[in-house]
Amino acid sequence: MKLVPATLRITGRRAIAIAAAAVAGLAISTAAYAATSSGTASTSAAFIPRCTASDLGVWLAVGQGNGAAGTIYYPLELTNLSHHTCYLFGYPGVSALDRNGHQLGSPARWGSLRGAHIVNVAPGATAHTLLAYHDAVVTTEPGCHPVNSAANLRIFPPGQRSATFAAFSFQACSHAGPIWMNIVEPIIPGVGTING
């Protein structure tokens, strides 16, 4: 029988504990590195995946709409329906669809990325942005006509090519050109309300 020095003998439970400690040490050193990094979307992506269309339930808080002078602002809510944390950074792509799924007019225009930051969205949590709907443009801009009825919004999470949908019935420009929707700000944490 071959003798194993005491320093090399490891029981099954101890091997598991050592492996767990090694993984924890790696996680701590990785987190320390991440804390000193620039905080870019690519750094976050190494640890938490981007939110995809299949991760999210997207809805327009119509009851929280607020505005005047031909523009109504609606919180556009993005709720994580998955079982893992994912992140959002920047602006979603938003366009209106008719009842047959055809796009109406131009997609929503974005603002500046200045002030944008990574938003980690835990399972069940919500992040939001503001959608500005310019009803005055729809009713007065000659390039909009004929005005059509939209049935849904098609929403592409930032950095994604697959979309999800939110039911919303409103009047929309039929032709591309006039800008009658804007995403006012980059995505921020929390549920959007009339007050922000």
C-alpha positions as CSV (number, residue, x, y, z in Angstrom):
1,M,0.0,0.0,0.0
2,K,1.3,3.4,-1.0
3,L,1.4,6.0,1.8
4,V,0.2,9.5,1.0
5,P,1.7,12.3,3.1
6,A,-0.7,13.9,5.5
7,T,-0.4,17.2,3.6
8,L,-1.7,15.6,0.4
9,R,-4.6,13.7,1.8
10,I,-7.9,15.4,1.0
11,T,-11.3,14.0,1.9
12,G,-14.3,14.5,-0.4
13,R,-15.9,17.2,1.8
14,R,-12.6,19.1,2.2
15,A,-12.0,19.0,-1.6
16,I,-15.4,20.6,-2.1
17,A,-14.6,23.3,0.5
18,I,-11.3,24.0,-1.2
19,A,-12.9,24.3,-4.6
20,A,-15.6,26.6,-3.2
21,A,-12.9,28.8,-1.6
22,A,-11.0,29.0,-4.8
23,V,-14.1,30.0,-6.7
24,A,-14.9,32.6,-4.0
25,G,-11.4,34.0,-4.2
26,L,-11.6,34.3,-8.0
27,A,-15.0,36.0,-7.7
28,I,-13.6,38.5,-5.2
29,S,-10.5,39.3,-7.3
30,T,-12.8,39.6,-10.4
31,A,-15.1,42.0,-8.5
32,A,-12.2,44.0,-7.3
33,Y,-10.9,44.3,-10.9
34,A,-14.4,45.3,-12.1
35,A,-14.7,48.0,-9.4
36,T,-11.5,49.6,-10.7
37,S,-12.5,49.4,-14.4
38,S,-14.1,52.1,-16.4
39,G,-17.6,50.8,-16.0
40,T,-18.3,50.4,-19.7
41,A,-21.0,48.2,-21.1
42,S,-18.4,45.7,-22.3
43,T,-16.9,45.4,-18.8
44,S,-20.3,44.7,-17.3
45,A,-21.1,42.2,-20.1
46,A,-18.3,39.9,-18.9
47,F,-20.2,39.3,-15.6
48,I,-23.9,40.1,-16.3
49,P,-25.5,39.5,-19.7
50,R,-27.3,42.2,-21.7
51,C,-31.1,42.0,-21.4
52,T,-32.6,40.4,-24.4
53,A,-36.2,40.7,-25.8
54,S,-37.0,37.3,-24.3
55,D,-35.8,38.5,-20.8
56,L,-38.2,41.5,-20.8
57,G,-41.8,42.4,-20.4
58,V,-42.2,45.8,-21.9
59,W,-45.2,48.1,-21.3
60,L,-46.2,51.7,-21.6
61,A,-47.6,53.2,-18.4
62,V,-50.5,54.9,-20.2
63,G,-52.1,56.0,-16.9
64,Q,-48.8,57.9,-16.0
65,G,-48.9,60.0,-19.2
66,N,-48.3,63.6,-18.8
67,G,-47.7,66.6,-21.1
68,A,-48.9,69.7,-22.8
69,A,-48.5,71.8,-25.9
70,G,-48.9,68.8,-28.3
71,T,-46.5,66.3,-26.6
72,I,-47.4,63.6,-24.1
73,Y,-44.7,61.8,-22.1
74,Y,-45.2,58.1,-21.2
75,P,-42.9,56.0,-19.0
76,L,-41.7,53.1,-21.1
77,E,-41.2,50.3,-18.5
78,L,-38.9,47.3,-19.0
79,T,-39.4,44.5,-16.5
80,N,-37.0,41.6,-16.1
81,L,-39.1,38.4,-16.4
82,S,-36.2,36.1,-16.5
83,H,-34.6,34.2,-13.5
84,H,-31.2,36.0,-13.9
85,T,-29.9,39.6,-13.6
86,C,-29.3,41.3,-16.9
87,Y,-28.2,44.8,-17.8
88,L,-29.5,47.6,-20.0
89,F,-27.4,50.5,-21.3
90,G,-28.6,53.4,-23.5
91,Y,-31.8,53.6,-25.5
92,P,-34.3,51.0,-26.7
93,G,-35.3,51.1,-30.4
94,V,-39.1,51.9,-30.7
95,S,-41.4,51.9,-33.6
96,A,-45.1,51.8,-34.1
97,L,-46.9,48.9,-35.9
98,D,-50.4,48.7,-37.4
99,R,-52.8,45.8,-36.8
100,N,-51.0,43.8,-39.6
101,G,-47.6,44.3,-38.1
102,H,-46.4,46.9,-40.6
103,Q,-44.3,49.7,-39.3
104,L,-45.9,53.2,-39.3
105,G,-43.7,56.2,-39.9
106,S,-40.2,56.7,-38.6
107,P,-38.9,55.0,-35.5
108,A,-38.5,57.1,-32.3
109,R,-35.5,59.4,-32.3
110,W,-32.9,59.1,-29.4
111,G,-31.3,61.8,-27.4
112,S,-27.6,62.0,-26.3
113,L,-25.9,59.2,-24.4
114,R,-24.4,61.8,-22.1
115,G,-25.2,60.7,-18.5
116,A,-26.1,57.1,-19.6
117,H,-25.0,54.4,-17.3
118,I,-25.3,50.6,-17.0
119,V,-28.5,49.6,-15.3
120,N,-28.5,46.1,-13.7
121,V,-32.0,44.7,-13.6
122,A,-32.6,41.9,-11.1
123,P,-35.3,39.3,-11.8
124,G,-38.7,41.0,-11.2
125,A,-37.2,44.5,-11.2
126,T,-38.1,47.3,-13.7
127,A,-36.1,50.0,-15.4
128,H,-37.6,52.7,-17.6
129,T,-37.2,55.6,-20.0
130,L,-39.6,58.3,-21.3
131,L,-41.3,58.1,-24.6
132,A,-42.5,61.5,-26.0
133,Y,-45.5,61.1,-28.3
134,H,-45.9,64.3,-30.4
135,D,-49.6,64.2,-31.2
136,A,-49.5,67.7,-32.6
137,V,-47.0,66.5,-35.3
138,V,-49.3,63.6,-36.2
139,T,-52.3,65.9,-36.6
140,T,-50.6,68.9,-38.3
141,E,-47.5,67.7,-40.2
142,P,-48.3,67.3,-43.9
143,G,-45.8,64.5,-44.4
144,C,-47.6,62.3,-41.8
145,H,-50.8,61.8,-43.9
146,P,-52.6,59.6,-44.1
147,V,-52.7,59.2,-40.4
148,N,-53.2,55.6,-39.4
149,S,-54.1,53.7,-36.2
150,A,-51.2,52.0,-34.4
151,A,-51.9,48.9,-32.4
152,N,-48.5,48.1,-30.9
153,L,-45.1,49.4,-30.2
154,R,-42.1,47.2,-31.3
155,I,-39.3,47.6,-28.8
156,F,-35.7,46.5,-29.3
157,P,-33.7,46.4,-26.1
158,P,-30.4,48.3,-26.4
159,G,-27.8,46.4,-28.4
160,Q,-30.3,43.7,-29.5
161,R,-31.8,42.7,-32.9
162,S,-34.8,40.9,-31.6
163,A,-37.8,42.8,-30.4
164,T,-40.6,42.5,-27.9
165,F,-44.0,44.3,-28.1
166,A,-46.2,46.5,-26.0
167,A,-49.9,47.1,-26.8
168,F,-50.7,50.7,-27.3
169,S,-53.5,52.1,-29.5
170,F,-52.8,55.7,-30.9
171,Q,-52.7,57.7,-34.1
172,A,-49.5,57.5,-36.0
173,C,-47.9,58.9,-39.2
174,S,-48.1,56.5,-42.0
175,H,-45.0,57.7,-43.8
176,A,-41.4,57.9,-42.7
177,G,-39.9,61.4,-42.3
178,P,-41.7,63.4,-39.6
179,I,-40.4,62.6,-36.1
180,W,-43.4,62.1,-33.9
181,M,-41.8,59.9,-31.2
182,N,-38.7,60.5,-29.2
183,I,-37.0,58.6,-26.4
184,V,-36.2,61.4,-24.1
185,E,-33.5,59.9,-21.8
186,P,-31.3,56.8,-21.5
187,I,-32.7,53.9,-19.5
188,I,-32.6,54.5,-15.7
189,P,-33.5,52.2,-12.8
190,G,-36.9,51.9,-11.2
191,V,-40.6,52.1,-12.3
192,G,-41.4,55.4,-14.1
193,T,-44.2,57.6,-12.9
194,I,-45.7,61.0,-13.7
195,N,-43.0,62.5,-11.4
196,G,-40.1,60.8,-13.0
